[in-house]
Amino acid sequence: MNDRQLIDQVRTLLEPAEPPPHLRGKVNRMIAGTARPARARSWRLATVGATATVGVLALLVSSVVSIDGEPPAATAQAAEILHRAADTARADRTPAPRGDQFILTTTKGFAPVAGQDEPATTLTRSWKSVDGTHDSMIWESDPPASGRQSTVIPGCRNGRAKEWGPDGSLLNSTRPCTPTPAYLKNLPTDATSMLNYLRRMNGRTTASDEETFANVGELIRGYPPAQSRAALYEAATKIPGVVASRSMTDAAGRSGTAVSLVGNIDRYDLIFEPQTYRFLGWQVVPKDESRGPVRSQVILSVAIVDRAGQVS
């Protein structure tokens, strides 16, 4: 899902045909859209490979808790978790993917359902084009009865991308586009530059601490190179109000340790595996913990494959 020009690209996209209604939210989370998709009146969709909309998680996090009016930087415990995650990232020697490959991410999402005690769960696989020019694809385990289980996200080739038909199929007609690569090779590689990048992601001169922390979650769920991933974690240590949470179990039942930002209503957690410090997923929980997560997503696996639809 991206490079350093992601935000500029998002704001200059021309509007394509809308995706089918049952996949609007899914597509909007997969590819770059408006800063606040829930309130947008029109769709501004990038082609393949953008990270989830930068404003989505920011909307889930309320104002940060301050101490004597001055929020501190991340606590020592939170900084330790993040530095260990950075060390793990630097040790990753996975070769950079080729431009014609795809980043396959398998996730499970959990969301509340009105009138039900148990949340709805959806297994999703997304194949995102490394260079943004090849057709990506989203597959979900439980589409609506009238929906498609798989939807193609058109790649941008020679400045043109195919449009969607009403049923989610691709038409022969095309629209202007700019490729948005899934491999985030142009992100900063030091903490200070990365923090500045995070604060500008929302298209303003600077973002609030809540938005900045939400943007950390957005980029972690993309595919940054190892050095940029390490810089991302270290940049998070500089965000005021970030704290370490006690040991917890993620929505997939895995034990984890977390760094969190506490708002007026909810707490937003980034969860890591406690031995390897590999990123496991995120969740939003009521601050008083009167109930379970409001919304969560766990990352089950990430792999590089040669074609969309390939699972091994």
C-alpha positions as CSV (number, residue, x, y, z in Angstrom):
1,M,0.0,0.0,0.0
2,N,3.1,3.6,-0.8
3,D,6.0,6.0,-0.9
4,R,6.9,9.5,0.3
5,Q,4.5,11.0,-2.2
6,L,1.5,9.1,-0.8
7,I,-0.3,12.1,0.6
8,D,0.3,14.3,-2.3
9,Q,-1.0,11.6,-4.6
10,V,-4.1,11.0,-2.6
11,R,-5.0,14.7,-2.8
12,T,-4.6,14.9,-6.5
13,L,-6.4,11.7,-7.5
14,L,-9.3,11.9,-10.0
15,E,-12.5,10.2,-9.0
16,P,-13.1,6.7,-10.5
17,A,-16.3,4.8,-10.6
18,E,-17.4,3.8,-7.1
19,P,-16.6,0.2,-6.0
20,P,-19.6,-2.0,-5.2
21,P,-21.4,-0.8,-2.1
22,H,-20.5,-3.9,0.0
23,L,-16.8,-3.3,-0.5
24,R,-16.6,0.5,-0.1
25,G,-15.3,0.3,3.4
26,K,-12.9,-2.5,2.6
27,V,-11.5,-0.8,-0.4
28,N,-11.2,2.5,1.3
29,R,-9.2,0.9,4.1
30,M,-6.9,-0.9,1.5
31,I,-6.2,2.0,-0.8
32,A,-5.7,5.7,-0.2
33,G,-8.8,7.8,0.0
34,T,-9.9,11.0,1.6
35,A,-8.7,12.0,5.0
36,R,-12.1,11.3,6.5
37,P,-13.9,8.6,4.4
38,A,-16.8,8.2,6.7
39,R,-17.9,11.8,6.0
40,A,-16.7,12.1,2.4
41,R,-19.4,12.6,-0.2
42,S,-17.4,11.2,-3.0
43,W,-14.7,8.5,-3.5
44,R,-11.1,9.4,-4.2
45,L,-9.5,6.1,-4.6
46,A,-5.8,5.5,-5.4
47,T,-4.9,2.4,-7.4
48,V,-3.2,-0.6,-5.9
49,G,-1.1,-0.8,-2.8
50,A,-1.8,2.2,-0.7
51,T,-2.0,1.9,3.1
52,A,-5.3,2.3,4.8
53,T,-6.8,5.8,4.9
54,V,-4.7,7.9,7.2
55,G,-7.6,9.5,9.0
56,V,-9.5,6.4,10.0
57,L,-7.6,5.4,13.1
58,A,-7.1,9.1,14.0
59,L,-10.9,9.4,14.3
60,L,-10.8,6.4,16.8
61,V,-8.5,8.1,19.2
62,S,-9.6,11.0,21.4
63,S,-7.5,13.7,23.0
64,V,-4.3,12.6,24.8
65,V,-4.1,12.6,28.6
66,S,-1.8,15.3,29.8
67,I,0.1,15.8,33.1
68,D,0.1,19.3,34.5
69,G,-1.0,20.5,31.0
70,E,2.2,19.2,29.4
71,P,2.0,15.6,28.0
72,P,5.3,13.8,28.4
73,A,7.0,11.9,25.6
74,A,6.5,8.1,25.6
75,T,7.2,6.6,29.0
76,A,10.4,4.6,29.6
77,Q,8.5,1.3,29.5
78,A,6.8,2.2,26.2
79,A,10.1,3.4,24.8
80,E,11.7,0.1,25.8
81,I,9.1,-1.9,23.9
82,L,9.4,0.4,20.8
83,H,13.2,0.3,20.8
84,R,13.1,-3.5,21.0
85,A,10.7,-3.6,18.1
86,A,13.1,-1.3,16.2
87,D,16.0,-3.7,16.9
88,T,14.0,-6.6,15.6
89,A,13.1,-4.6,12.5
90,R,16.8,-3.8,11.8
91,A,17.7,-7.4,12.1
92,D,15.3,-8.3,9.3
93,R,17.2,-9.4,6.2
94,T,14.3,-10.1,4.0
95,P,15.2,-9.1,0.4
96,A,13.3,-6.2,-1.2
97,P,10.5,-7.5,-3.3
98,R,10.5,-7.1,-7.1
99,G,8.3,-4.6,-8.7
100,D,6.2,-7.3,-10.4
101,Q,5.4,-9.1,-7.1
102,F,2.7,-8.7,-4.6
103,I,2.5,-8.2,-0.8
104,L,0.0,-10.7,0.6
105,T,-1.4,-9.7,4.0
106,T,-3.8,-12.0,5.8
107,T,-5.7,-10.3,8.6
108,K,-8.7,-11.0,10.8
109,G,-11.0,-8.0,11.7
110,F,-13.4,-7.8,14.6
111,A,-16.2,-5.3,14.8
112,P,-19.3,-5.0,17.0
113,V,-22.7,-5.8,15.7
114,A,-25.8,-4.1,17.0
115,G,-27.9,-6.4,19.1
116,Q,-25.3,-9.1,19.3
117,D,-22.9,-10.0,22.1
118,E,-20.2,-11.4,19.9
119,P,-18.4,-9.3,17.3
120,A,-18.5,-10.0,13.6
121,T,-15.2,-11.5,12.3
122,T,-13.9,-11.3,8.8
123,L,-10.8,-13.0,7.4
124,T,-9.3,-10.9,4.7
125,R,-6.5,-11.5,2.2
126,S,-5.1,-8.6,0.2
127,W,-2.6,-8.9,-2.6
128,K,-1.1,-5.4,-3.2
129,S,1.1,-4.7,-6.2
130,V,4.7,-3.8,-5.1
131,D,5.1,-1.2,-7.8
132,G,1.5,-0.1,-8.1
133,T,1.1,-1.0,-11.8
134,H,-0.3,-4.5,-11.5
135,D,-3.9,-5.4,-10.6
136,S,-4.3,-6.1,-6.9
137,M,-7.0,-8.1,-5.2
138,I,-9.1,-8.2,-2.0
139,W,-10.6,-11.5,-0.8
140,E,-12.9,-11.7,2.2
141,S,-14.3,-14.7,3.9
142,D,-17.8,-13.4,4.7
143,P,-19.0,-11.0,2.0
144,P,-22.7,-9.9,2.1
145,A,-25.1,-12.2,0.4
146,S,-25.2,-9.9,-2.7
147,G,-21.5,-9.1,-2.6
148,R,-18.4,-10.5,-4.3
149,Q,-15.9,-12.5,-2.3
150,S,-13.0,-11.3,-4.4
151,T,-12.6,-7.8,-5.9
152,V,-9.8,-6.6,-8.3
153,I,-8.2,-3.3,-7.6
154,P,-7.0,-2.0,-11.0
155,G,-3.3,-1.2,-11.4
156,C,-2.1,2.1,-12.9
157,R,-0.3,1.5,-16.2
158,N,0.9,4.3,-18.4
159,G,-1.1,6.8,-16.4
160,R,-4.5,5.0,-16.9
161,A,-6.4,2.5,-14.7
162,K,-9.6,0.6,-15.5
163,E,-12.9,1.7,-13.9
164,W,-15.3,-0.5,-11.8
165,G,-18.7,-1.5,-13.1
166,P,-21.7,-1.5,-10.7
167,D,-21.2,-5.1,-9.9
168,G,-17.5,-4.7,-9.0
169,S,-16.2,-6.0,-12.3
170,L,-13.6,-4.0,-14.3
171,L,-14.8,-2.1,-17.4
172,N,-12.8,-1.4,-20.5
173,S,-13.1,2.3,-19.9
174,T,-10.2,3.9,-18.0
175,R,-9.4,6.9,-15.8
176,P,-6.3,8.9,-15.2
177,C,-4.2,7.6,-12.3
178,T,-0.9,7.7,-10.5
179,P,0.7,4.4,-9.3
180,T,0.8,3.9,-5.5
181,P,3.3,1.2,-4.7
182,A,2.7,-1.3,-1.8
183,Y,6.4,-1.3,-1.0
184,L,7.2,1.9,1.0
185,K,10.7,2.2,-0.1
186,N,11.0,6.0,0.1
187,L,10.1,6.5,3.7
188,P,12.6,8.1,6.1
189,T,15.1,6.0,7.8
190,D,15.8,8.0,11.0
191,A,13.5,8.8,13.9
192,T,13.5,12.6,13.6
193,S,12.7,12.6,9.9
194,M,10.1,9.9,10.4
195,L,8.4,11.9,13.1
196,N,8.2,14.9,10.9
197,Y,6.7,12.7,8.1
198,L,4.1,11.3,10.5
199,R,3.1,14.8,11.5
200,R,2.6,15.8,7.9
201,M,0.7,12.7,6.7
202,N,-2.7,14.3,7.2
203,G,-1.9,17.1,4.8
204,R,-1.4,19.8,7.3
205,T,1.8,21.5,8.6
206,T,1.6,19.5,11.7
207,A,-0.8,16.9,13.2
208,S,-2.0,16.4,16.8
209,D,-0.3,13.8,18.9
210,E,-3.4,11.6,18.5
211,E,-3.2,11.8,14.7
212,T,0.5,11.2,14.8
213,F,0.1,8.0,16.8
214,A,-2.7,6.8,14.6
215,N,-0.4,7.4,11.6
216,V,2.2,5.1,13.2
217,G,-0.5,2.4,13.2
218,E,-1.2,3.1,9.5
219,L,2.4,2.7,8.4
220,I,3.1,-0.3,10.5
221,R,0.3,-2.1,8.6
222,G,1.9,-1.2,5.3
223,Y,5.2,-2.7,4.2
224,P,8.1,-0.4,5.0
225,P,11.7,-1.6,4.5
226,A,13.5,-2.7,7.7
227,Q,15.3,0.6,8.3
228,S,12.2,2.6,7.9
229,R,10.2,0.3,10.1
230,A,12.9,0.7,12.8
231,A,12.7,4.5,12.4
232,L,8.9,4.4,12.7
233,Y,9.1,2.6,16.1
234,E,11.7,5.0,17.3
235,A,9.7,8.0,16.1
236,A,6.8,6.7,18.3
237,T,9.0,7.1,21.4
238,K,8.9,10.8,20.8
239,I,5.1,11.2,20.8
240,P,3.7,12.7,24.0
241,G,1.3,10.5,26.0
242,V,2.4,7.1,24.6
243,V,2.4,4.6,27.5
244,A,3.1,0.8,28.0
245,S,0.0,-1.3,28.6
246,R,0.1,-4.5,30.7
247,S,0.4,-7.8,29.0
248,M,-2.7,-8.6,27.0
249,T,-4.2,-11.1,24.6
250,D,-5.1,-10.0,21.1
251,A,-8.3,-10.8,19.3
252,A,-6.7,-14.0,17.8
253,G,-5.8,-15.3,21.3
254,R,-2.1,-14.5,21.1
255,S,-0.2,-13.1,24.1
256,G,1.2,-9.7,23.5
257,T,2.6,-6.5,25.0
258,A,1.4,-3.1,23.9
259,V,2.0,0.6,23.6
260,S,-1.0,2.7,23.9
261,L,-2.5,6.2,23.6
262,V,-5.3,7.0,26.1
263,G,-8.0,9.3,25.0
264,N,-11.1,10.7,26.8
265,I,-13.2,7.8,25.8
266,D,-11.1,5.0,24.2
267,R,-7.6,3.6,24.4
268,Y,-5.8,2.7,21.2
269,D,-3.3,-0.2,21.5
270,L,-0.5,-1.3,19.1
271,I,0.3,-4.9,20.1
272,F,3.6,-6.7,19.7
273,E,4.7,-10.3,20.3
274,P,6.4,-10.2,23.7
275,Q,9.5,-12.2,22.8
276,T,10.3,-11.1,19.2
277,Y,8.5,-7.7,19.3
278,R,6.9,-8.4,15.9
279,F,3.8,-6.3,15.3
280,L,0.6,-8.4,15.9
281,G,-2.2,-5.9,15.4
282,W,-4.2,-3.0,16.9
283,Q,-7.3,-2.5,18.9
284,V,-9.5,0.2,20.3
285,V,-10.8,-0.4,23.8
286,P,-13.0,1.8,26.1
287,K,-10.8,3.7,28.5
288,D,-12.7,2.2,31.5
289,E,-12.4,-1.3,30.0
290,S,-16.2,-1.8,30.7
291,R,-16.3,-4.0,27.6
292,G,-14.1,-5.6,25.1
293,P,-12.4,-3.9,22.1
294,V,-14.6,-1.6,20.1
295,R,-12.7,-2.6,17.0
296,S,-9.6,-4.6,16.3
297,Q,-7.5,-6.2,13.6
298,V,-4.8,-8.9,13.9
299,I,-2.2,-9.6,11.3
300,L,-1.9,-13.3,10.8
301,S,0.8,-13.3,8.1
302,V,2.6,-11.2,5.6
303,A,4.4,-12.7,2.5
304,I,5.8,-11.8,-0.9
305,V,4.2,-13.7,-3.7
306,D,4.4,-13.7,-7.5
307,R,0.7,-13.3,-8.5
308,A,-2.5,-12.0,-7.0
309,G,-4.5,-14.9,-5.6
310,Q,-1.5,-16.9,-4.7
311,V,-1.6,-18.2,-1.1
312,S,1.6,-20.2,-0.8
